Amino acid sequence: METNDRSVQTGGVPDATLSRRQFLRMFALGTAATASGALLAACGGTAGAPGSGTSSRPLTPSFYQWIVDLHPSIPEVNKKFDGLNFQIAPVEGFGIERFVAEGKNKESTWDVYVGMTPFVEMTQLIKADVIEPWDNYIPKDVLDDFIPSIRAECTVDGKLYSWPFLLDVIGMSWNSGLTDTAGISSVPTTWDEYLANAKQVVDSGAAPYGATFDARGWRSIAPFTHSLSSDVYTPEGLFDFTSDAAVEALILMKNIMDLSNPDILNEGTTDGGVNNTPDEAAFAAQQVAYYTKYFNAPLRFAQTGGFSDKLQMAGLPKFANGEGSTVFWTTGACLFKYGQNKDKAVEYVRSLTYDQKIWQDSIAGSATAHPGQLPPYKSVYAGWEGSSPAWMQPFVSLVRQQLDRARGITNHLFGLTQFIVGKPYWEEFLTGAEADPKAALQKAKDAVAAELQKAS
């Protein structure tokens, strides 16, 4: 998210290439141009001159694999475009090395990439001069149709760099089969109530564990912090790990862990460790009742576990007297500066993002998956309110309402990296290696500052 959600193993760059963190550091130090030639050779890049009109090369979009796997109607959109050269992106764990390597050589194999999350890699791609804004190409009626907070998330210096596609908001879900067994009838609105209910699940024997979360920071400490206060970003755009709200969020994480699956801090087993995470497995196996993550996760894993009829969802709880915010992000499309077929790319992304079958499958579910991701357009929601389709689900209005209280993670070169770098340090408090939560978070903050210094 960022996830968007990356839930399926994808093909990555060859093992001989640099790691994402190594490449980011080399890029920031200004040495990526040297590395890019080797990367491009290893990856087998092809050239493409920039252009805004037609091209002898067919329109070539590139998708993050998980999007294709969760949205099975994409091939139907592809059929509308003769000669389309549809490809799966060479990315894993949010890596963008191949894109940067080609851009350094003023080349791009692809015209558009569908899979970019603004706080994750957008700033890196902008600074690497790999992508260009959509503003010179996107129709005004589409630009004006974006929900304002989503448009702002996708905008840098007044220019739209991400054409948003899939909306995710972090909230709360629970398995009512387990909570009913535990004798729970109330919906928790505060974290104290949430913890009390989770404890009742365990004490009653309804399930081995009461609650779980995804330990990656953008999916846990950030939204938990926002539930107390979303005013936790420095003037430079970094998450303030030592803010009072972040300290309270870390204490909350430890309290949830006392009632959670013991492997909660483990890395995921797919997509560079960011997906197929322990929380997903515990929820699908009905080993845990309460779950905080982007809403598409409980929808999918309740389907996997066979208890979709027992799934309940609500907004993220908040601290007493807290702001009651959460985190949202979109996954969208970026336009490669050195791609071709710019106008055709606009036609394609417009067709993709407005397609009603895409949204029906996402909301109602299909035999493939039930992602539950929502559109970014005001007009689509207005149309559904005027004439609700038979496949509409109640959670749509819930998620749409949560967007209005949510805040995106501020775009920054280290927007994602700060959570990866800081995680081992704040986890010292979660594991008991450090008794003081603020001290653990200070270590996280210092580690991020050190990485930034190295990259300056």
N, C-alpha and C positions, 0 to 999 in steps of 0.2 A: 502498500500500500505502500493502502498501498497498497494498493491493494493496495491497489489494489490489492488481491490474493493471488499468490503464485503457488499452485497446489500440485503441479505435475512436473516431473523431471523433464528437463529440456536438453537439447544438444548444446554443449558449450564450446568454447574455443579449445584448440588442441592443448594437450598437457604441456607442450613445450613453450607455450606463451606465458606471459607474465600473469600473476594473480591480479585480481581487481584492485586490491589495496596497493600492490607494488606499482601498478600502472597509474593509479590516481596520484601517488606521490611523485612519480616521474613526470606526469603531466603538469602537476603543480610546480615542479622545479624547472619546467621548461625543457626537459630532456626527452619528452615523449616523441618528438619528431624523429629522433634517432631510433627509438624502439619501434615506431610505427611501420617502418619498412620491413623489418623482420616479421612483425605481426601479420602484416598484409600478405607477405609471401607465404607464411605458414598457413594462413586462412584461405589462400587462393582468391584474393579480391579481383574484381573486374572493374574497369573504368566506366565512367559515365559523365558526360559533360552536362552542366546545368542548363536548364531551359524551362520556359514557362508554357510553351504550347505543346504541339504534337511532337512525337519522337519516333525514330525508326525502332527503338526498343519498346516492347510492350510495357504497359503499366505494371510495376513490380512492387507490390506491398509486402511488408515483412511483419509477421505477427509473433508475439510471445506465445509459446505453445499452449500455455494454460488457457488463454482466451479461446482458442480454437476448440480445446477439449471441453470447456464448460458451455460454449455457445454453438450448438450444432447446426444452426441455421446460417452460419457464415457462408458455407458453400452455395446456398441459394442466392445470396447477394452476389457472390462471385460470378454466377452464371449470367448476370446482367451485363457483364463487361467482357466483350469478345477479346480473346487472346491474352487475358490476364495471366501474368506470371506470378502466381501466389506462392510465397515462400514462408518458411518458419525461420524466425530470427536466431542467429547464433549467439544467444544470450543465456546465462545461467546465474542465478543469485544476483540479478540486477546488473550484471556486467555489461559494459558498453565498449570494451576494448576494440572490437572489430570496427565499430562505427567510427571511433576516434581515429584509428589507424588509417582508414580509407579517407576520412576527411582531411587529414594532414597531407595526403597526396592529391587533394582536390578531386576525389573520386567518390562514387557511391554505387554499390551494386543495386541498391533499392531506392525507391522514390519516397516512400513513407513507411514509418515504423509505428505499428499499433501495439502499445505495451508500455508506454512511458508514464510514470507517475511523477507529478511536478516536484515534490520535495525529495524524491529519490535521485533522479539523474538529470533532470532538466537543466539545472544550472551548470552542471559539468558539460553537457552537450553544447550549451550556449557559449561557454567560455572556450571550448575547444573549436568553436566556429564550424560545427558539424551540421547544425540545424538553423533554419531561418524562420521568422515569424509567418504566421498564416495571413496576416492582415492584408497583404497585397493581393490575396487570392480568394479569401473566404467571403461569401455573399453577406451583405449587411443584415439581411433578415435572419440569417443563422447566428451571426455574432450577437445580435440583440435578443435572440431567443435563449441564450444561456442563462441559467439561474445566476444572479449577480455574484454570490459567494464563490461559485464554481468558476465563473469567468475570472474573478480576482485571483483565485488559486493558480490559474493557468497563465497568468500575465506577469511579465517582468518588464520594468521600465515602460509601461504603457503598451506593450506589444504581446499578442497572444502567441505563445510558443507551443502550447498543447491544445489540440482540438479534443475536448473531453468526450469520453465515451461511457465508461462504466463507473457509477457512483458507489462508494462503500462508506458506511458510517459505523463506528464502533458503539455497540450497545450491550444489553444483557439478554440472555436467553436461559430457559430452564426446561427440564424434562418434567412435565406435570405428572407423569406416571409415578415418578420417584417422590416428588413433593407431596402428592396426594397420599401416598403410602406413609410419609412422615407426618401427616396430619397438618400440613401447612396450607393455608388458604389465602394468606396475604401476599401482595406483591411488594417486594422491598423497594423503597425509594431512597433510602440512605444506606451508606456502607455499614453502619452499625446493624441495621435490620438485615442486610444481606448476609453478614457474618453470622448473625443469630440464626437465620434460617438454614444456612449451610451447616452449622453445628447441629441443628435439630435433625437434619438429614442423616448425619453420621451417628448421632446418639440413638436415633430410632432404628438404625440398622437398615434403612431403606436403600442405602448405597454405601460403598466403602469410603467415598469421598464426597465432600459437600460442594466444593467449587473449584474452578480451574481458570487459568488464563494463559495466553501465549506470552512467553517470557521475553520475546524480542521487544526492545524498548519502545518502538513506534506503535506497538500493539498493546502495551501495558503501562509503563510508567508515564508515557505522554498523555494518553486519555485519562488515566486515573488522576494525574495532576490537573488536567483541564476541568475535571469534575469539581475541583476546589477553586481553581483560578486558571484562566487561559492566558493571563498576562504574565507569562513566564519565559519570554524571549528577550535576549539582549538586543541592544541597538544594532549589532552586527547581524542579527538573525539566528543566533544559536539558542538552543534550549538551555535555560538556566538550571542546571542540575542542583545547585545549592539553594534555590528558592525555598521558602517555607512550604509552598504547595508541593514541590517535588519531594521534600523530606517526608511529608505526610503520606504521599503516594507510595513511597518505598516502604514505609511502616505498614501500610495497608497490604502491599504485596506479601510481606512476611506473614501477616495475620491470615491471609487467604491460603498461603502455602501450608500453614499448620493444619488445614482441612482439605488439602489437595493431594493429587497423585504424586508420589515421591519423585518421579522422573520429570517434573514440570520444567526444570531448568535445562534439560537436555536440548541439544540442537535437533533440528529436523533432519529427516533422512533423504530428502530430495531437494533439488534446486539450490545447491550450495549451502544447505543447512537451514534455509528459511521456510521450508514447507514440509508437510507431512510431520507436523510437530506433535509432541506428546499430548497436548490438550485436545487435539482433534481425535486422536485414538481413544482417549479416556471418555470423551463425550459420546462418540459413536458406540462404544461398548457398554454404555449406560452404567459406567462406573462412577459417574459424577453427575450431580443434579444441576448446578448453576454454572454459567459459562459467560465470560465477557470476551468478545471479539467482534470483528465486523460481522454484520448480520448474515452475510452469505455463508459463513462457516457453519453455524448451527443448522441452517437450512440444508446444507449439503450433507452434514454428518448425521443429522436426524434421519435423512433419507437413507444413508448408508446403513444406519443402525436399525432401520425399520420402525421408527417411532415418530414419524412426521405428524401423526395425529395427536401426539402428546406434546409437541413443541409449542412453547409460549415465548413471546418476546416483548421486551419493554425497553425504555430508555435506560442509559447507564445510571446507576445510583450516584448520589452525590454525598459529600461530607455535609454535616450539619452546618447551615449557613454558607454552604458553598455555592459557587456560581452555577453549577449544574451543566457545564459544557461537556463536550467530548471531542473526538477527533474524526475528521472526514478526509477522504482524498478521492481523486478520480484517476482512472487509468485511461489514457487517451492516445492520440496520434500526433507524431511530430513529422515535420517536413524536412527532408534532407536537403541541405543547401546545394549539394552537388548531384542531386538526383535529377530526374527528367520528368516529363509529363505532369507538370505542376497543376495545370487546370484539370487534367483527368483525375489526379489525386484528390482534388476537391470534390469532384463528382462522386468518386468512390466513397470517401469518408462520409459525405453527406448521406448517401444511400445507406451505408452501413449503420450509421448512428440514429437514423430515423426509422429504420425498418421495424415494423410492428411485430413481425414473427420473431425477431431477435428478442424483443421485450416480452412477448408472450412466453417464450421458452424460459427466459430468465426468471420471470415472476411466477408463472404457474408450474414450472419445472417440466422436464422432458425425461425420456427414458435414459438419457445420458447423464444429466445432472440437474441440480436445482440451485443455481448460483444466487438468485435473488438480487442481482445487481440492477441498479435503476438508471434511467436516462438523465441527461443533464439539461433538458429543454423545458422551459415554462409551458410551451404550447402543447407538449405531449401530456403533461399532467392536467392541463385545462381541458383537453379533449376527453380524457378519461373521466374527469369530474362531470362533464356535460353528458357523456354517454358511456357508462362503465361497461367494459367488455365482460363477457361471461366468465372469462378466465382470471379476472382481477382478484387479488388476494388482500386481506386486511392489513398485512404488514407493510404494504406500499405506503399508506398514509402515515403509519408510524415512522418509517424511515425518513420519509419526506419531512415530517415535522422535526425529527431529530437533527436534520441538516441545518435547520434554522438556529439551533443552539450550539452547533458544532463549530470548531475552528480547524482550519488546515494547519499542518506543521509548516513553519515558515521556510520558504525556499532559501537555500544556502548551499554553497559548494560541499559542505559537510552535513547537509540536511539529514541524510541517512547514516553517513559514516560516523557521526558523533554518537549515535546509539550503539553502533558496533564496537567502537573504541571504548566507550564507557561501561559497557555491560559487565566485563569481568570485575570491575572495581565496585559497582553498586551491589553486585552479587556477593561480595564479601560479607555484607550485612545480612543478606538473605540466608547464607550458609552458616553464619555465626562466627566467621573469621574476624569480623570487625563488629564491635558492639555498638558503635555510634553511627546512626544512619547518615548524619550530615558529614561525618568524616569520610565515610565510604563514597558519598556523592562528591565531596571535594576532590577525592582521588580521581573520580571519573572526569570531573571538570578539568583538572590539571592535565590528565592524559590527553584529552581533546585539544587543549591549548598547546601541548607539546607537539602533537601531530600537525597542528596548524602552523606552528613556528617552523617546523621542518619543511613545510610546503610553501613558506613565504619567500 
